[in-house]
């Protein structure tokens, strides 16, 4: 418990300093008495730069000020005595019924901070929460991004919106790379495909993510099979088919089937010639063909 006499001790130190200041003011009067105006003004200079003429005058009388300082010094000495008396008093025990100050430990503070953060999250719209998750993941805070997405999945979402959030969370977990996260990502992607069908927009997007989960997990053959399934399934959106064919060529090449890779690259390149906004993909295909 903090000693209540501490403030008085500090006040005593301040009073001591004040008395020391008073002692300076109570220095011998001869030291404080100013030189006569007649001896100082003659050295002054006017604003125009011309020395001002000497002016003879009587000395200023500081005796009223000095007497006042003497009185202040006496009062300060009395105050210091009172403070010293208070400092010797015993520590008082709180009276019965006095509220005990609340003790805050680290867990309590952390829980309060988490509650405040959750309240902030709950106030965000679905779209804002998704954008916040993407911003956090881009900034390297994968755990906070995951928390946002999981919070979003607890809200009443429509089937397609729920599928998009699940796919987003699956990609986050897949990119994290550890075995447990990748397994959780596969479960999310497959649940989206099962609930919406591979030919749907959201189902095909999740199915395409499965291609790279398998490929990056070291199972290129399984990834190739998933890519081929997307290419040949009726109803899969054209954009997904193009990327699935591109993935087919890459995975075939990684497995040593350069002829299959060339066929896929050339077929896709022909399909893209009449397409606008595909310049980066076309450039990538030409670079891969040149490297075969």
C-alpha positions in Angstrom: 0.0 0.0 0.0 1.3 3.4 -0.8 2.4 5.5 2.2 0.0 8.5 2.6 2.8 10.5 4.1 4.6 10.5 0.8 2.8 13.7 -0.5 3.8 15.5 2.6 7.4 14.5 2.2 7.3 15.9 -1.3 5.6 19.1 -0.1 8.4 19.4 2.5 11.0 19.2 -0.2 9.2 21.9 -2.1 9.0 24.1 1.0 12.7 23.6 1.7 13.4 24.8 -1.8 11.2 27.8 -1.3 13.0 28.7 1.9 16.3 28.4 0.1 15.0 30.9 -2.5 13.9 33.2 0.3 17.4 33.1 1.8 18.7 34.4 -1.5 16.3 37.3 -1.4 17.3 37.9 2.3 21.0 38.3 1.3 22.8 41.4 2.7 20.9 44.4 1.7 24.0 46.0 0.3 24.1 43.2 -2.3 20.5 43.8 -3.3 20.5 47.6 -3.4 20.8 48.7 -7.0 23.3 51.2 -8.3 22.1 54.7 -8.6 20.4 55.7 -11.7 23.1 58.4 -12.1 25.8 55.7 -12.5 23.9 53.5 -14.9 21.9 55.6 -17.3 24.9 57.3 -18.6 25.9 54.1 -20.2 22.6 53.6 -21.9 22.0 54.0 -25.6 18.9 55.5 -27.2 16.9 53.8 -29.9 18.6 56.0 -32.5 22.0 54.7 -31.5 23.1 58.0 -29.8 24.2 57.7 -26.2 21.6 59.0 -23.8 22.7 61.9 -21.5 23.3 61.0 -17.8 20.4 61.6 -15.5 21.0 62.3 -11.8 18.3 60.8 -9.5 18.0 59.4 -6.0 18.3 55.6 -5.2 15.1 53.4 -5.4 13.9 52.4 -1.9 13.5 48.5 -1.8 13.0 48.3 2.0 9.2 47.6 1.7 9.9 44.6 -0.6 12.6 43.3 1.7 10.4 43.4 4.7 7.7 41.5 2.8 10.2 38.8 1.9 11.2 38.5 5.5 7.5 37.8 6.4 7.2 35.2 3.6 10.4 33.4 4.9 8.9 33.2 8.4 5.6 31.7 7.1 7.5 29.1 5.0 9.5 28.0 8.0 6.2 27.5 9.9 4.8 25.5 7.0 7.8 23.3 6.8 7.4 22.5 10.6 3.8 21.4 10.1 4.8 19.2 7.1 7.4 17.5 9.2 4.9 16.8 11.9 2.5 15.3 9.4 5.3 13.0 8.1 5.7 11.5 11.5 2.0 10.4 11.8 1.3 6.7 11.6 -0.2 5.2 8.5 -4.0 5.2 8.7 -6.0 2.0 8.3 -9.0 2.4 5.9 -12.3 2.7 7.8 -14.6 -0.2 7.7 -16.8 -0.2 4.6 -14.3 1.7 2.5 -14.4 0.3 -1.0 -11.3 -1.7 -1.9 -9.7 -0.5 -5.1 -10.2 -3.0 -8.0 -7.1 -5.0 -8.8 -6.5 -5.3 -12.6 -4.4 -8.2 -13.8 -3.1 -8.9 -17.3 -5.9 -11.3 -18.1 -8.6 -8.8 -17.1 -7.0 -6.1 -19.2 -6.6 -8.4 -22.2 -10.2 -9.6 -21.9 -11.4 -6.0 -21.9 -9.3 -5.2 -25.0 -10.7 -8.2 -26.8 -14.2 -7.3 -25.9 -13.7 -3.7 -27.2 -12.2 -5.1 -30.5 -15.1 -7.5 -30.9 -17.5 -4.7 -30.5 -15.7 -2.7 -33.2 -15.9 -5.7 -35.5 -19.6 -6.3 -34.9 -20.3 -2.7 -36.0 -18.8 -3.3 -39.5 -21.0 -4.2 -42.4 -20.4 -7.5 -44.2 -18.6 -5.8 -47.1 -16.5 -3.7 -44.7 -15.6 -6.7 -42.7 -14.5 -8.6 -45.8 -12.3 -5.6 -46.9 -10.9 -5.4 -43.4 -9.9 -9.1 -43.6 -8.2 -8.6 -46.9 -6.3 -5.5 -45.7 -5.1 -7.4 -42.6 -3.9 -10.4 -44.6 -2.1 -8.2 -47.1 -0.4 -6.5 -44.1 0.8 -9.9 -42.8 -1.7 -10.2 -39.9 -3.2 -13.6 -41.0 -4.7 -14.5 -37.6 -6.6 -11.2 -37.3 -7.8 -11.6 -40.9 -9.0 -15.2 -40.1 -10.9 -13.8 -37.1 -12.8 -11.3 -39.3 -13.7 -14.0 -41.8 -14.9 -16.4 -39.2 -17.0 -13.7 -37.6 -18.5 -13.0 -41.0 -19.4 -16.6 -41.4 -21.4 -16.5 -38.1 -23.7 -13.9 -39.7 -26.8 -14.8 -41.6 -25.4 -14.8 -45.1 -27.0 -16.0 -48.4 -25.6 -19.2 -50.0 -23.4 -17.5 -52.6 -22.1 -14.9 -50.1 -21.3 -17.6 -47.6 -19.5 -19.6 -50.3 -17.4 -16.6 -51.2 -16.4 -16.0 -47.6 -15.5 -19.7 -47.2 -13.4 -19.6 -50.3 -11.6 -16.4 -49.1 -10.9 -18.1 -45.7 -9.7 -21.3 -47.5 -7.2 -19.3 -49.6 -5.9 -17.6 -46.4 -5.4 -20.9 -44.7 -3.9 -22.5 -47.8 -1.4 -19.6 -48.1 -0.4 -20.1 -44.4 1.1 -23.3 -45.5 1.2 -25.5 -42.4 -0.5 -29.0 -42.7 -3.4 -28.2 -40.3 -4.3 -25.0 -42.2 -4.0 -26.6 -45.6 -6.3 -29.5 -44.5 -8.8 -26.9 -43.2 -8.6 -25.1 -46.5 -9.4 -28.3 -48.5 -12.4 -28.9 -46.3 -13.7 -25.4 -46.9 -13.2 -25.7 -50.7 -14.9 -29.1 -51.0 -17.8 -27.9 -48.9 -18.3 -25.0 -51.3 -18.2 -27.4 -54.3 -20.5 -29.9 -52.7 -23.1 -27.2 -51.7 -23.1 -25.3 -55.0 -21.9 -27.6 -57.7 -18.7 -27.4 -59.7 -20.4 -25.7 -62.6 -21.6 -22.8 -60.5 -19.6 -19.6 -60.3 -18.7 -20.0 -56.6 -18.3 -23.8 -56.9 -15.9 -23.5 -59.9 -13.8 -20.9 -58.0 -13.5 -23.2 -55.1 -12.7 -26.1 -57.4 -9.9 -24.1 -59.0 -8.4 -23.4 -55.6 -8.3 -27.2 -55.1 -6.0 -27.5 -58.1 -3.3 -25.4 -56.4 -3.8 -26.9 -53.0 -2.9 -30.3 -54.5 -0.1 -28.9 -56.7 1.6 -26.9 -53.9 1.1 -29.9 -51.6 3.3 -32.0 -53.8 0.5 -33.9 -55.6 0.7 -32.6 -59.1 -1.1 -35.5 -60.6 -4.1 -34.9 -58.4 -4.0 -31.2 -59.2 -3.9 -32.0 -62.9 -6.9 -34.2 -62.6 -8.8 -31.5 -60.8 -7.9 -29.0 -63.5 -9.0 -31.3 -66.3 -12.3 -31.8 -64.5 -12.9 -28.1 -64.6 -12.0 -27.8 -68.3 -14.4 -30.6 -69.3 -17.3 -30.0 -67.0 -20.2 -28.3 -68.8 -21.4 -25.0 -67.5 -18.1 -24.0 -65.8 -17.6 -20.2 -66.5 -15.3 -19.4 -69.4 -12.8 -17.5 -67.2 -12.4 -20.5 -64.9 -12.0 -22.8 -67.9 -9.2 -20.6 -69.3 -7.3 -20.7 -66.0 -7.9 -24.4 -65.5 -6.4 -25.1 -69.0 -3.4 -22.9 -68.2 -3.0 -24.9 -64.9 -3.3 -28.1 -66.9 -0.3 -27.1 -69.1 1.8 -26.1 -66.1 1.2 -29.3 -64.2 1.7 -31.5 -67.3 5.0 -29.8 -67.8 6.0 -30.3 -64.2 5.2 -34.0 -64.6 7.5 -34.2 -67.7 4.7 -34.3 -70.3 6.0 -31.4 -72.5 3.9 -32.4 -75.5 0.7 -32.2 -73.4 1.9 -28.9 -72.0 2.5 -27.5 -75.5 -0.9 -28.6 -76.7 -2.6 -26.9 -73.8 -0.6 -23.7 -74.2 -1.2 -23.4 -77.9 -4.9 -24.2 -77.6 -5.4 -21.5 -74.9 -3.3 -19.0 -76.9 -5.5 -19.4 -79.9 -8.6 -18.9 -77.8 -7.2 -15.7 -76.3 -6.2 -14.0 -79.5 -9.7 -12.4 -79.9 -10.0 -11.6 -76.2 -9.3 -8.2 -74.7 -7.7 -7.7 -71.3 -5.8 -11.0 -71.5 -2.4 -9.5 -72.3 -0.6 -10.8 -69.2 -1.9 -14.3 -69.7 -0.9 -14.2 -73.4 2.5 -13.0 -72.5 2.9 -15.8 -69.9 1.8 -18.5 -72.5 4.3 -17.3 -75.1 7.1 -17.3 -72.5 6.2 -20.8 -71.5 6.1 -22.1 -75.1 9.5 -20.5 -75.8 10.9 -22.4 -72.8 9.7 -25.9 -73.9 
